[in-house]
Amino acid sequence: MKDLTPAPGSLDPAETLDRADLEALQLTRLRQTLQHVYANVPLYRAKFDAAGITPETVTTLADLAKLPFTTKDDLRQSYPFDMFAVPRERIARVHASSGTTGKPTVVGYTAEDIDHWADLVARCLRAAGVRPGDLVHNAYGYGLFTGGLGAHYGIERLGATVIPMSGGQTARQVQLIEDFRPKAILVTPSYMLNILEEYRHQGLDPRTCPLEVGIFGAEPWTPAMRAEIETAFDMHAVDIYGLSEVMGPGVAQECVDTKDGLHIWEDHFLPEVIDPKTGAVLPDGKEGELVFTTLTKTGMPVIRYRTRDLTRLMPGTVRTHRRMQKVTGRSDDMIILRGVNVFPTQIEERVLATPGLAPYFQIELVKQGQMDAMRVHVEPLPGGDAEACKQSLQKAIKDIVGVSCDIIAADPGGVERSQGKARRVVDNRSKS
């Protein structure tokens, strides 16, 4: 893999602000944001009033803990536009979640918000090793999903050249990568495995492809998947983090020269980690649920938004901004099986570590009598010993998770492929 370390002096000065100066900036922006939402968002005014709090209550960053949380249910109950903090006519763009479990969550952006967003994605790309003039293949989906357009504007803001491929059409993805020779790709990690499969299907060696770095986000992924992708393509694989309710991609970025966690752009986002059960703020270094307060959004700021992502905060390294540990699970993705907590990423690690298995899997939850049960659907590699793979994986999952499961070996192509975000868990308990 090529060395993509940024040249000395190439960082945005905001990335290396003295810690005291950064916290003073955060407090100023926080107090301005609180005034803005209290005056313009009925939900926040009602929440603050119910808690006996005004924006003037917050005089230090530690006072943030006195404020109520914002949840996804708050956004759904405010559907479609009641969370906007400016007149609807000032909203330049609207994005929304898929709404597969109810009404979508809607996010609005002013022109100023979109400008900040482009700056922050450009900052992320630079940290990942992308430079002005580079070709960047954007395979995030365009449309209401924030990934495609969020990445697109950031690529252009950096001065790089965007290839707006979007998701799907995997054979064409490979053709354009080979023909256009981009340096970088933005895509979900699960879909990158589809691209890898297509390379092999076409008889191409992925290690000779032009890509030098993949910037992967929109779903949790493990160090084992990083190793799988980096080895297969001989390229760097780094993590980008964001969520539509807070902004979209570009909230935090893993640096290609260190790969030691994601630096959160704290001049725009104030992070906390809380105990997901009690809501108590945890000290840096302790794992819990990630919470964000936006500091510069005007169209739809959020105060103490509960992301459900599980991580911990750590000091900065190559930037002064604090880092977050790579997210490998969400509190609402957790499966409780016979009293044991199971995360899909734990299964992913075991699948990738089992010789003879392709890197595709899906968890199916079913009822066996009165008990919940788990099946893991996998694909043995051609010519592999399917029975030996099944037994090895079953033992590995029992050893690390503590519960037994059934392993179902599918024919090649039999496990559902990601066309964007992977659907790792299918709950069929009501059909059993």
C-alpha positions as CSV (number, residue, x, y, z in Angstrom):
1,M,0.0,0.0,0.0
2,K,1.2,3.5,-0.8
3,D,2.1,6.0,1.9
4,L,-0.8,8.6,1.9
5,T,0.4,10.6,4.9
6,P,-0.5,14.3,4.5
7,A,2.3,16.8,3.9
8,P,3.5,18.8,6.9
9,G,1.5,22.0,7.3
10,S,-1.4,20.8,5.0
11,L,-4.0,20.6,7.8
12,D,-6.9,23.0,8.3
13,P,-5.8,25.2,11.3
14,A,-9.0,24.3,13.0
15,E,-7.8,20.7,13.2
16,T,-4.9,21.6,15.5
17,L,-6.5,24.3,17.7
18,D,-5.1,24.4,21.2
19,R,-7.5,22.4,23.4
20,A,-8.4,25.4,25.6
21,D,-9.1,27.5,22.5
22,L,-11.2,24.7,21.0
23,E,-13.3,24.4,24.1
24,A,-13.9,28.2,24.3
25,L,-15.1,28.1,20.7
26,Q,-17.4,25.2,21.5
27,L,-19.0,27.0,24.5
28,T,-19.6,30.2,22.4
29,R,-21.2,28.2,19.6
30,L,-23.2,26.0,22.1
31,R,-24.8,29.0,23.8
32,Q,-25.7,30.5,20.4
33,T,-27.3,27.2,19.3
34,L,-29.3,27.0,22.5
35,Q,-30.6,30.5,22.1
36,H,-31.5,29.7,18.5
37,V,-33.5,26.4,19.2
38,Y,-35.2,27.9,22.3
39,A,-36.5,30.8,20.2
40,N,-37.4,28.8,17.1
41,V,-38.2,25.1,17.8
42,P,-41.3,24.5,19.9
43,L,-40.2,21.0,20.9
44,Y,-37.0,22.3,22.4
45,R,-38.7,25.2,24.1
46,A,-41.2,22.7,25.7
47,K,-38.4,20.3,26.7
48,F,-36.3,23.1,28.3
49,D,-39.3,24.6,30.1
50,A,-40.4,21.2,31.5
51,A,-36.9,20.7,32.9
52,G,-36.8,24.3,34.3
53,I,-33.9,25.2,32.0
54,T,-33.2,28.2,29.9
55,P,-30.3,28.8,27.5
56,E,-28.7,31.0,30.2
57,T,-28.5,28.0,32.4
58,V,-25.5,26.8,30.4
59,T,-22.4,28.7,31.4
60,T,-19.8,25.9,31.0
61,L,-19.5,22.8,28.7
62,A,-20.2,20.6,31.7
63,D,-23.7,22.2,32.0
64,L,-24.6,20.4,28.8
65,A,-25.5,17.4,31.0
66,K,-28.4,19.4,32.5
67,L,-30.2,19.5,29.1
68,P,-32.7,16.9,28.0
69,F,-31.9,14.3,25.3
70,T,-33.3,14.3,21.7
71,T,-34.3,10.9,20.3
72,K,-35.3,9.6,17.0
73,D,-38.9,9.4,18.3
74,D,-38.8,13.2,18.8
75,L,-37.9,13.6,15.1
76,R,-40.6,11.3,14.0
77,Q,-43.2,13.0,16.1
78,S,-42.1,16.3,14.5
79,Y,-42.6,15.0,11.0
80,P,-42.2,16.5,8.6
81,F,-40.8,20.0,9.3
82,D,-41.5,20.9,12.9
83,M,-37.9,20.5,14.0
84,F,-36.7,23.2,11.6
85,A,-35.3,26.2,13.3
86,V,-35.7,28.6,10.4
87,P,-38.7,29.3,8.1
88,R,-39.3,26.5,5.6
89,E,-38.5,28.9,2.8
90,R,-34.9,29.2,4.0
91,I,-34.3,25.4,3.8
92,A,-32.2,24.8,0.7
93,R,-32.3,20.9,0.9
94,V,-34.2,18.1,2.6
95,H,-32.9,14.6,3.3
96,A,-34.7,11.8,5.0
97,S,-34.2,8.3,6.4
98,S,-35.8,5.3,4.6
99,G,-38.7,5.1,7.1
100,T,-38.8,1.3,6.9
101,T,-40.0,1.1,10.6
102,G,-42.4,4.0,10.5
103,K,-42.3,7.6,9.4
104,P,-38.9,8.7,8.1
105,T,-36.8,11.2,10.0
106,V,-36.5,14.4,8.0
107,V,-33.5,16.7,8.1
108,G,-33.4,20.2,6.7
109,Y,-30.3,22.2,5.6
110,T,-29.8,25.9,4.9
111,A,-27.3,27.0,2.3
112,E,-24.9,27.8,5.1
113,D,-25.3,24.2,6.5
114,I,-24.5,22.7,3.1
115,D,-21.5,24.9,2.9
116,H,-20.2,23.7,6.3
117,W,-21.0,20.1,5.3
118,A,-18.9,20.3,2.2
119,D,-16.0,21.8,4.2
120,L,-16.1,18.9,6.7
121,V,-16.3,16.1,4.1
122,A,-13.4,17.7,2.3
123,R,-11.5,17.7,5.7
124,C,-12.3,14.0,6.0
125,L,-11.1,13.2,2.5
126,R,-7.8,15.0,3.1
127,A,-7.3,13.0,6.3
128,A,-8.0,9.8,4.4
129,G,-5.2,10.7,1.9
130,V,-7.2,12.2,-1.0
131,R,-5.7,15.3,-2.6
132,P,-7.0,18.0,-5.0
133,G,-7.0,16.7,-8.5
134,D,-7.5,13.1,-7.5
135,L,-10.3,11.0,-9.1
136,V,-12.8,9.8,-6.5
137,H,-15.4,7.1,-7.2
138,N,-18.6,7.8,-5.2
139,A,-20.6,4.6,-4.8
140,Y,-22.9,5.9,-2.0
141,G,-26.5,6.1,-3.0
142,Y,-27.8,9.5,-4.2
143,G,-31.3,10.8,-3.3
144,L,-32.8,11.2,0.2
145,F,-30.0,9.2,1.7
146,T,-27.3,11.7,2.9
147,G,-24.3,9.6,1.7
148,G,-24.2,10.3,-2.0
149,L,-24.7,14.1,-2.1
150,G,-22.9,14.6,1.1
151,A,-19.8,12.9,-0.3
152,H,-20.2,14.5,-3.7
153,Y,-20.1,18.1,-2.4
154,G,-17.1,17.3,-0.2
155,I,-15.1,15.8,-3.1
156,E,-15.8,18.9,-5.2
157,R,-15.0,21.2,-2.3
158,L,-11.6,19.5,-1.8
159,G,-10.8,20.2,-5.5
160,A,-10.9,16.5,-6.4
161,T,-12.8,15.0,-9.4
162,V,-16.0,13.1,-8.5
163,I,-17.3,10.1,-10.4
164,P,-21.0,10.1,-9.3
165,M,-21.6,6.4,-9.8
166,S,-24.1,5.8,-6.9
167,G,-25.0,2.3,-5.7
168,G,-25.8,-0.9,-7.7
169,Q,-24.8,-2.0,-11.2
170,T,-21.8,-3.8,-9.7
171,A,-20.4,-4.9,-13.1
172,R,-20.4,-1.3,-14.2
173,Q,-18.8,-0.2,-10.9
174,V,-15.8,-2.5,-11.8
175,Q,-15.7,-1.3,-15.4
176,L,-15.5,2.4,-14.4
177,I,-12.9,1.7,-11.7
178,E,-10.7,-0.1,-14.3
179,D,-11.4,2.4,-17.1
180,F,-11.3,5.7,-15.1
181,R,-8.5,4.7,-12.7
182,P,-9.7,6.5,-9.5
183,K,-7.5,6.8,-6.5
184,A,-10.2,6.6,-3.9
185,I,-13.7,5.1,-3.4
186,L,-16.5,6.0,-1.0
187,V,-18.9,3.1,-0.4
188,T,-20.4,1.0,2.4
189,P,-18.0,-1.8,3.4
190,S,-20.6,-4.5,2.7
191,Y,-21.0,-3.3,-0.8
192,M,-17.2,-3.2,-1.3
193,L,-17.4,-7.0,-0.8
194,N,-19.8,-7.1,-3.7
195,I,-17.3,-5.2,-5.8
196,L,-14.6,-7.7,-4.7
197,E,-16.8,-10.6,-5.8
198,E,-17.4,-9.0,-9.2
199,Y,-13.6,-8.5,-9.7
200,R,-13.1,-12.2,-9.2
201,H,-16.2,-13.1,-11.3
202,Q,-14.6,-11.1,-14.2
203,G,-11.3,-12.9,-13.7
204,L,-9.6,-9.6,-12.6
205,D,-7.0,-9.4,-9.9
206,P,-8.3,-6.8,-7.4
207,R,-4.7,-6.2,-6.1
208,T,-3.9,-4.6,-9.4
209,C,-6.8,-2.2,-9.4
210,P,-6.0,1.5,-9.2
211,L,-7.7,2.2,-5.8
212,E,-5.3,3.3,-3.1
213,V,-7.8,4.1,-0.4
214,G,-11.4,3.1,0.4
215,I,-13.4,5.4,2.7
216,F,-16.1,3.2,4.3
217,G,-19.1,4.3,6.3
218,A,-22.9,4.1,6.8
219,E,-22.8,0.8,8.7
220,P,-20.7,-0.8,11.5
221,W,-17.7,-2.9,10.3
222,T,-15.0,-4.8,12.1
223,P,-11.2,-4.8,12.0
224,A,-11.5,-8.2,10.4
225,M,-13.4,-6.7,7.5
226,R,-10.7,-4.0,7.2
227,A,-8.1,-6.7,7.0
228,E,-10.1,-8.6,4.4
229,I,-10.5,-5.6,2.1
230,E,-7.0,-4.3,2.5
231,T,-5.5,-7.7,1.7
232,A,-7.8,-8.3,-1.2
233,F,-7.2,-4.9,-2.9
234,D,-3.8,-3.9,-1.5
235,M,-5.3,-0.6,-0.5
236,H,-5.9,1.4,2.7
237,A,-9.4,1.0,4.3
238,V,-10.5,3.9,6.6
239,D,-13.6,4.7,8.4
240,I,-15.9,7.8,8.0
241,Y,-18.7,8.5,10.4
242,G,-21.9,10.5,10.3
243,L,-25.6,10.2,10.5
244,S,-28.3,12.2,8.9
245,E,-29.9,13.5,12.1
246,V,-26.6,15.2,13.0
247,M,-25.4,16.1,9.4
248,G,-24.6,13.1,7.3
249,P,-21.1,11.7,6.4
250,G,-18.3,13.9,7.7
251,V,-18.9,14.1,11.4
252,A,-15.7,12.2,12.1
253,Q,-12.9,10.6,10.2
254,E,-10.2,8.0,10.6
255,C,-6.8,9.3,9.5
256,V,-5.0,7.1,6.9
257,D,-1.6,7.6,8.6
258,T,-2.7,6.3,12.0
259,K,-5.9,4.3,11.7
260,D,-6.3,4.7,15.5
261,G,-9.9,5.8,15.7
262,L,-11.9,8.6,14.2
263,H,-11.3,12.3,15.0
264,I,-14.6,14.0,15.7
265,W,-14.7,17.6,14.2
266,E,-15.3,19.2,17.6
267,D,-15.5,22.7,16.3
268,H,-18.9,21.7,14.8
269,F,-20.1,18.8,17.0
270,L,-20.0,18.4,20.7
271,P,-19.8,14.7,21.7
272,E,-20.7,12.9,24.9
273,V,-20.8,9.2,25.8
274,I,-23.5,8.1,28.2
275,D,-24.6,5.0,30.0
276,P,-27.4,3.8,27.6
277,K,-29.5,2.6,30.5
278,T,-29.2,5.6,33.0
279,G,-28.3,8.4,30.7
280,A,-25.4,9.4,33.0
281,V,-22.4,11.0,31.2
282,L,-19.4,8.7,31.2
283,P,-15.8,9.8,31.4
284,D,-13.6,9.6,28.3
285,G,-12.3,6.1,27.9
286,K,-15.5,4.4,29.0
287,E,-17.7,2.7,26.4
288,G,-21.3,3.7,26.1
289,E,-23.8,5.4,23.8
290,L,-22.6,8.3,21.6
291,V,-24.5,11.6,21.9
292,F,-24.1,14.7,19.7
293,T,-25.0,18.3,20.0
294,T,-24.5,20.3,16.8
295,L,-22.7,23.7,17.1
296,T,-23.0,25.3,13.7
297,K,-26.2,24.0,12.1
298,T,-28.9,26.6,11.6
299,G,-31.6,24.8,9.6
300,M,-32.1,21.9,12.1
301,P,-29.8,21.9,15.1
302,V,-30.0,18.9,17.5
303,I,-29.3,19.0,21.2
304,R,-27.9,15.9,22.9
305,Y,-29.1,13.5,20.1
306,R,-28.9,9.9,21.1
307,T,-27.3,8.1,18.2
308,R,-27.5,4.5,19.7
309,D,-24.0,3.9,18.4
310,L,-21.7,2.3,21.0
311,T,-18.1,3.7,21.3
312,R,-15.8,5.5,23.7
313,L,-14.0,8.9,23.5
314,M,-10.2,9.1,23.4
315,P,-7.7,12.0,23.3
316,G,-6.6,13.4,19.9
317,T,-3.4,12.2,18.3
318,V,-2.5,13.7,14.9
319,R,-5.3,16.3,15.5
320,T,-6.2,17.9,18.8
321,H,-9.9,16.9,18.3
322,R,-10.9,13.9,20.4
323,R,-11.2,10.5,18.7
324,M,-14.0,8.0,18.9
325,Q,-13.3,4.3,18.9
326,K,-14.5,2.6,15.7
327,V,-18.2,1.8,16.1
328,T,-18.8,-1.9,15.9
329,G,-22.4,-2.0,17.2
330,R,-25.5,-0.2,18.1
331,S,-27.6,-0.5,21.2
332,D,-30.7,-1.0,19.0
333,D,-28.9,-3.7,16.8
334,M,-28.2,-5.8,19.8
335,I,-29.9,-9.2,19.8
336,I,-30.9,-10.6,23.2
337,L,-30.9,-14.4,22.8
338,R,-31.7,-16.5,25.8
339,G,-30.5,-13.7,28.0
340,V,-27.2,-13.2,26.2
341,N,-26.4,-10.0,24.3
342,V,-25.3,-10.7,20.7
343,F,-24.1,-8.1,18.1
344,P,-24.0,-8.8,14.4
345,T,-20.4,-7.6,14.3
346,Q,-19.4,-10.5,16.6
347,I,-20.8,-12.9,14.1
348,E,-19.0,-11.1,11.2
349,E,-15.7,-11.4,13.0
350,R,-16.2,-15.2,13.3
351,V,-17.3,-15.6,9.7
352,L,-14.3,-13.7,8.4
353,A,-11.9,-15.7,10.6
354,T,-13.3,-19.1,9.5
355,P,-11.2,-20.6,6.6
356,G,-13.2,-21.8,3.7
357,L,-16.1,-19.3,4.1
358,A,-16.9,-16.4,1.7
359,P,-17.3,-13.0,3.6
360,Y,-21.1,-13.0,3.3
361,F,-23.5,-13.9,6.1
362,Q,-27.0,-13.1,7.3
363,I,-28.5,-13.8,10.8
364,E,-32.0,-15.2,10.9
365,L,-34.0,-15.2,14.2
366,V,-36.7,-17.8,14.6
367,K,-38.7,-19.6,17.2
368,Q,-38.0,-23.2,18.2
369,G,-40.9,-24.1,20.4
370,Q,-41.1,-21.4,23.0
371,M,-37.4,-20.4,22.7
372,D,-35.8,-17.8,20.4
373,A,-33.1,-19.4,18.2
374,M,-30.5,-18.0,15.8
375,R,-29.5,-19.3,12.4
376,V,-26.5,-18.0,10.5
377,H,-26.6,-18.3,6.7
378,V,-23.1,-18.5,5.1
379,E,-21.5,-19.5,1.8
380,P,-18.6,-22.0,1.7
381,L,-16.0,-21.2,-1.0
382,P,-16.1,-23.3,-4.1
383,G,-14.4,-26.7,-3.4
384,G,-14.5,-26.1,0.3
385,D,-15.6,-28.6,3.0
386,A,-19.0,-27.1,3.9
387,E,-19.6,-29.4,6.8
388,A,-16.2,-28.6,8.4
389,C,-16.8,-24.9,7.9
390,K,-20.2,-25.2,9.6
391,Q,-18.8,-27.0,12.6
392,S,-15.9,-24.6,12.9
393,L,-18.1,-21.6,12.8
394,Q,-20.7,-23.0,15.1
395,K,-18.0,-23.7,17.8
396,A,-16.4,-20.3,17.3
397,I,-19.7,-18.5,17.8
398,K,-20.5,-20.6,20.9
399,D,-17.1,-19.9,22.4
400,I,-17.3,-16.1,21.9
401,V,-21.0,-15.5,22.4
402,G,-22.0,-18.2,24.7
403,V,-25.1,-19.5,22.8
404,S,-25.5,-22.2,20.3
405,C,-26.8,-21.5,16.8
406,D,-27.6,-23.4,13.6
407,I,-25.3,-22.8,10.6
408,I,-27.0,-22.9,7.2
409,A,-24.6,-23.4,4.2
410,A,-26.0,-21.7,1.1
411,D,-25.0,-22.2,-2.5
412,P,-22.7,-19.6,-4.1
413,G,-24.7,-16.4,-4.3
414,G,-27.3,-17.7,-1.9
415,V,-26.7,-15.2,0.8
416,E,-28.4,-11.8,0.2
417,R,-26.0,-9.2,-1.2
418,S,-25.8,-5.6,0.0
419,Q,-26.8,-2.9,-2.5
420,G,-26.0,-0.2,0.0
421,K,-26.4,-0.9,3.7
422,A,-26.3,-4.6,4.5
423,R,-29.4,-6.3,6.1
424,R,-27.5,-8.3,8.6
425,V,-30.5,-9.5,10.7
426,V,-33.8,-10.9,9.5
427,D,-36.3,-11.5,12.3
428,N,-38.7,-14.3,11.4
429,R,-39.8,-15.1,15.0
430,S,-43.4,-14.1,14.3
431,K,-43.5,-16.5,11.3
432,S,-42.1,-19.5,13.2
